[in-house]
Amino acid sequence: MIFGDWLPDQGYFNNNGIMQCLNISPSATYAPFRALNPAKAALPDEVLNAFSVKDDNGNPHSFCGTRTKLYKLTAGIWDEVGRGYSTADDGTWVFIRYGNFIVATNAANNIQKFDLSSDAEFSDLAGNPPKAKFMAVIGDFLVLGNLNTGANKIKWSGLNDLEEWRIGKKESGEQIMKSGGGITGISDGEFGLIFQETFISRMDYQSGIFIFTFHTIERGIGCIAAGSIVQFGIRTFYLSLNGWYVTDGTQSVPIGGGKFDKHFFKLLDQTALHRISAAIDPINKFVFFSYPAAGNNDGMPNRILIYNWDLGRASEVELEHEFIFTSLSEGMTLEQMDGLGDLETIPVSLDSRIYQGGARSLAAFTPNHELGFFNGDILEAVIETGEIQLTPGKETQVKEVWPYCDGSIKIDVGYRNNHQDTVSYSGDVDVNSNGFAPFTIRNRLHRFKLILKDWTYASGMGLDSDPSSKF
C-alpha cells in the first residue's frame, strides 16, 4: 500500500488517499517538517506583517510592522524606522517595492515610503494619495485599492511617478468597481488582478484615453482573506467563499475541492480571517497558508496548510506562530557565525540557506515576536489511512504491519465490525527490530495510523493478514 494524497474531505471508508497528514511536507515521497527555530531577538509587540526584498545591487533588506511602529533588520538587529502609527485591531501592513523605494500602508495612516539607497526612516508618501488597505505595482504604476474614500475604489499613480496622484497627470486615474463588493486584495505584475468579495477583475494597461481596462474574469468567486493572496510566476493563489483556488489571470482552478476544502473550513476560525497569511517556497514548489484554527489563542494562527502545486497534493502542520512569509537572509560573516557557538551547539546546520545573503527561506514570527526559520527539530508526524475491508464480506486478522518508512515508528490500528459500530484502537505499538509491528486484531474494517519520530521519508506500508472463514 503506497500512501496516496491527503483527502480528508472524502471520509474514511474506501478512501484511496490518507485521512491524516500532519506535520509533513507533501513531496512525492512524504518528508518531515521541522519546528520553528527563533533566529533573531524578539520585538516588543505583535508583528503584523514582514517583507524581504533585494535592492538593485543584490543586497537583501527586511522590514516588518507592528500596530504602532515599523522596523528594518540591520546586522541581525531590528532598528525602529517609523513610529506613531495606529493600525486597526483587524488591520495589517502591506509592503511593496517600487523602484528603489519600499512603500508601506496600513489603511489608518498616510502611506509611507523608504528609499533603500539613502533613507534612515520612513516618511509620508508625497502627492496626497488616499489612505488604502491594499496596493500593488502594475506595470509602472503604483495602484491602491479599498480606499478611505470608498472600499470599492481603485486609484493609480502617475506613470513612473509614485508621488503623482492628480487625476489626468502622467496618466494617473481611478476606477470604481461597481459590482462585486469591497476590494479584498490586489496582485501585481504586467497586469493586475483586483479581488473583491464575489468578483475578480483583470486590470490591463492600454494607454490612451482609458489608460487601464477592467475585465471581470470571475463572477461569484472572489477572495475573502487578503492575506491568502500569494503569487509565483503566473500563478496567484487565494481563498474564496467555497475553497482554495489558483488563477493564471484568465480563469481560476480549484485546488482543494474534493480534497481538503471542507476540512479547512471546519477548522477555520472565521472571526479571525485577517490573521491568514501565505508564503511561497519556489524550490520545492510549495505554497503555505497560515491560519487560525479551532483551539487558537485569541486568533493567533496555529495551523499551516501546505500545497504542492507541481504534484497537486497537500498536508498540514500544527504549530502556533504570528504569521509566515518568504524571507531573504542577511548572510553572516565567519566572525558573526563564531558567536553562534561550536559545531555541537550551533542552532542551525552550517549548510542552511539562512547563512547565505539573499537566500530565500520560509520564515515566521513566533508567539514571542521573534523572527524564526523552519529548521528546528523534526516535528512528530501522523499519517492515517482510510478505512478498508481487507477481505470483502469477511473478518480479517491483522498480524503484522510493515511501514515503508525510517525513523522511530509507532502504529495504532483502528477497527470495527460494521459501519454502525464505534471505531476502537489497539493503542500504539512499536515497530520492532525486524521492521514490523505485531498485532492480533480480527475484524471486518481496519484503518492504520503511523506516528513518526526522527524520520526522513514515508512512502507506504505492507500488511501480513489472514482472512477468516467467519462472515
N, C-alpha and C positions, 0 to 999 in steps of 0.2 A: 504494500500500500504506500504510494507516494503522496505526500501531503499536497493537496491542491490549494486553490486560492481561499482566502478568508471570506466566507459567505454567511455571516450571521443572520442576514435577512431571510435566508431560505429554511431556517429551522433545523432541528437535529436529524429527523428521520430521513434517510436516504440522501443526505447532503453530500454531494461529491467533493465538496471542499472541506474546510475546517471551521468550527464554530468559535474557537478562541485562538487568537494570535497576538498574545500580549507581550510587550517589551521585546519586540522582534523587528528586524529590518526586512522588508519584503523583497529580497533579492530572488534570483532564480532558484537558489537553494537558501532557505531561511537562515538568517545570520543574526548575531546578537546586537542588542542596542545597549549603549553604555550610559552610565549615570552622568548627570550634570556636575561638572567639576569647576568650582569657583576659581577664577584666574586673576581677578582684579579686585581692588579694595571696594568696599561697599559704599554706595551713595546714601545720603541721609534720608531720602524719601522714595516712594514707589516710582519706578521708571515706567513711563507710558509707551515710549517707542524709542527706537535707535536706528541709526543709519550709517553705513560704511560706504566709502567711495574712494577711487583713486583720482589724483589730480593728473594733469597732462604729462607730468614727469614720472608717473607711475607710483607716486608716494601715497600710501593709504591714509585716510582720515576717517575718524569715527566720532559721531555725535549722538547724544541722547537727550531726552527731555523728561522732566518731572512736571507736576502741576504748576510749579512756580518758577522753575529755572531750566536753563539749557547748559549742557556740558560738552566739552571736547576732550577726547583722550589724547594725552601727550606723555610719552615715555612711561606709559603704564599708570598714569595718574589722571583722574577726571578733573579737569580745570573748569571752573564756572565761567561761562562766556555769555550768559544772559540771565536776567532776573526780573522779578516784579510781574510775572505773568499770572493769569487767573483761569487756568484750564478747567472746564466744567467737570463735574463728577463722572459723567459718562463721555467725556471728551478724550482726545488724544492729540499727539503731534503728528504731522505729516512732513517728511523731509524729501526734497528732490535736489538734484544738481542741474543748474542751468549755466552752461559755460564754466567759468571759474567760480561761480557763486553757489553756495548752499542756501536754499530757501526753505523756510520752516513756517508752518501755520498751525494754529490750534483752535481757530474759529472764534476765540474770545478776544484776542489781542491783535494789534496790527501785524501784518505779515512781516517776518524777519528775514534778513539776508546776512551772509557771511562770505567775504572774499577770501578764498583759500590762499591767495598769494600775499595778502597784506593785513587782514583783519585780526584783531585780538579778541573782539567781542561781536555779537550780533547787534544789528541796528534795524530800524524800521525801513522797509522797502519804500522807496520814494515813488511819487506819481499818484498817490492817493488811491491805491487799489482797494476794493472792498475786502472785508474780512471773509474768510472762506474755510469750510471744513476740509475740502479736497483740492488737490492740484496735480498737474502733470505737465510734462513738456511734450508738446505735439508739434512735430516739425521744428520750427524755430520760434515758436510762441510758448509763453507760459500761460497755461489755461487753468482757471479757477472754477470750482463748482460748489453748489449748495452755499449760497452767499448770505450775508446778513441782510441783503435786500430781496432775498427770495430763495427758498430751498430748491426750487426747480430751475434756477438760473445758472447759465454758463457765461463767463467773461474771459476774454483773452487779451494779452498784452500786445504791444506793437511788435512788428516783425524784427527779430534780433534785438529787441529792446524790452527787457523785463520791467523797466520803470516808466514805460509809456502806456497810460491807461485811458487816454481821452479817445472817445469813440470816433473812428474815422482817421485817426492819426496813425501812420505807419501800419495800416490795416487792423488796428485794434477794433474790437467789436464785442457783441454779446448776443446771447440767444436764450429765449425762454422755452423750456421743454414742456409743451402744453399738456401732454398726456404722459402717464407712467408714474406719477408721484414724485416725491422728493429725490434728488440726486444722492446716491449712496456710494459713489466712487467713480474714479476716472483712471483709465490705463493710458500709457503714453507710447510714443513711437512715431513713425511716419504718418500713421493715422491714429486717432484716439477712439476709445470706447467709453461711452457715457452710460454708466449703470444707474438705473432708477429702481424703485421698488418693484415694478412689474414690466419694465421695458429695458431693452439695451439698444442703444443707437450708436452708429458709426459716424465719426467726425473726420471728414476729409478736406484737406486744403485745396482750394480751387483758384485763389487769387481773383482778381477782377471784382465785380460788383458784390458777389456773395461771400467771398473770402473763404468761408467754410460751408460745406454742405453736410446735412444731417440725414442719415437713412436709418430707419428702425430695422434692426436685424432680428430682434426677438420681441414678441408680444406675449404677455402672460408669464414670461420668465425674466426675472430681474435679479438683483442682489440684495440680500437682507443684512449683510455684515461687511462693512467696508474693509475690515482687516483681513477678510478671506481672499481678497483680490490679490493675486500674485502672478507675475509674468516671467516667462522664459522663452526667448525667441518669439515665434508667432503664437505661442500658447498663452492664454490667460485663464487661470483657474478662479472659480468663485462659488459662493454658496447662495443658492436660490431657496425659495419657499418650499420647493419639493425635492431638494437634494443638491449634490455637488455636480458641477459642470466644468467643461473646458471649452473655450471658443477660440477660433482662429481669426475672428473678425468678420466672418461671413455666416457662420452657423455655430450653434452650441451642441455639444455632445455630452450626455450624462456619463459620469464615471462611477457613480455609486448605486445606480438603480439596480435592484435585484441582488445587490451585494451587501452594502453596509449603510445605506442612507437611513433606513428605519432604525437600525441600531444606534446610529449617531444621534438622530433626533430624540430617541428615547432617553439618551443620557444627557443631552444638551440642556444647560440652564439658560432658557430663553430670556430671562431677565438680565442677562449679562452678555448680550451679543457684542457689545462694544469691546469686550475683552478678547475676542478672537483675533489671532494673528497668523501669519503664514510666512514661509521661507522656502527657498529652493536649494537643493543640492544638485548642481548640474553634472557632477562627476558620476554619481550613482543614479541620476535621473529620478530623484525623489522630490516630491513636494510635501511639505509638512504643514499641517493645520493644527494650531494650538487652540484649545477651547475649554471653558469651564463646564465640567460635567457634574453629575449628581455627587453630593458629598463635598463640594468645593468649600473653601474658606472665604466667605464674603466676596464671591465672584472671581476668585483667583483661578486661572486655568490650572487644571490638574490632569488633562489628557492631551495626547498628540495623536492625530490621525496621520498616517504616512501612506502616500500613494506613489507607486512606481509607474510612471506614465509609459515606460517602454514595454513593460510586461502586463500592465493593467491589473496588478494585484496590490493589495493593501495590508496594513497591520495597524496596531495601536500601541501606545505607550502610556503607562500610568505614572505621572511624575508632576509634582507641584512646581510651578515657576510663574514668573510675571508675564513674559511673552517671549516669542522666538523671532530671530531674524538671521540674515546671512551676514556674517562679519568678515571684515578684512583685517588680518593680523597686522600688528605694527612691525613685527620682526624683532629679534633680540640679538645683541652683540654677545660675544663669548663672555665678556665681563658681566653683563646682566644675567646670563644664564648661570654663571658661577654662584650668584646669590640664591639660586633656587635649591641648592643642595647637591649632594653627590649622586652617583648613579643609582644608589639604593633608595634614596629619599625624594628624588626629583618627582613632582606630582604628575608630569605628563611625559610620555615617551619622547626621546630625542628626535625620532623621525616624524613627529606630529607636524601637520601643516601650520599649526599656530605659531611656530617659531620662525616661519618664513614670512618676510614682509610682503603684504598684499595677497597672501593666500586666503582663499575663501573657505570658511568653516561655518557649520551650523552653530549658532550661539543662542544663549538665552540669559535672562536675568533671574537669579534665584529669588525666593521669597524674602531674602535679606538684602535685596537690591544689589547683588554682586554680579558682574558680568562673568559668565562661565561658558565652558565648552563641553560637548558631549564626548569626553574622553576619559571618564572616570571608570569605576569598576563595572564589569558586565552585570547588567540587571538580571535578576531571576526571571525566567521566561515561562510562559504557559502555552502549550498547544493542545487543543482538544478537538477530536474528530467529531463528525456527525455520528448518528446512531445507525447501526446496521444489524440486519439479521443474517448471521453467518451461514446458517442452514435454513433455507426457506421452509417455513411451517413447522420447524422443529427446534428443540433446545440444542445448544452447543456448549461444550465445556471448553473454556479458555484455559490453557495450561501455561503458555509462555508468551510473553510479549517481547519482541526483539526491536529496539529502537535503532533506526539508521541515523544516529547522532553520536557526537562525542560529549565529553564532559561528565559531570555528576548528574545522574538522571534518576528521578522517581516516577513511578507510573501508578495511576489511580484508575481503576476500571469501574465504569458505571454500568448498571444492568437492571433489567426489569422483565417481567414475564409477558406483559402486553402493554398497549398504549394507554390503558386506563390506570395502570399502576404508577406509583411514585418511584422515581429513579433512586436506587441505593448505590453507594460507592464502597469499594473494597477498602479504601484507605491507602495511603502512599506506600508503595513497595519499591525498595531499592533495586536497581539493575545490578546483578551480581557480576563476579569476575569473569563469568562465561559470556556475558553480554546480553542476558535476558532477565526479565523479572518474572518469577514464578507465581502462578495463580491456580486456584481450584474453584473457579466460578462456572456454574452451569445455569444458563438461562436462554431466553429467546432473543432478547435485544441487548446490544452492547455498545458502549461508547468508551473512548480511551483518552485519558488526559496525561500529558507528559509535563513534568516540572523540571526545567533545565537550569543548571548552575555551571559556571565556568566552562562554557561551551563555545564552539566556533561554527558549527553547522548542524542543520536538522533537515533531512530530506524525506523521511518517512518511517515506516515501521513494518515488521513482519509478525505473523501470528502462528503459533502452534496450537491447534484446537482439534477437538473430536466432536463430530456430530452425534447426537443421541438418537436412539430409536423412539424416544418419547416425543409425542406431538404436543 
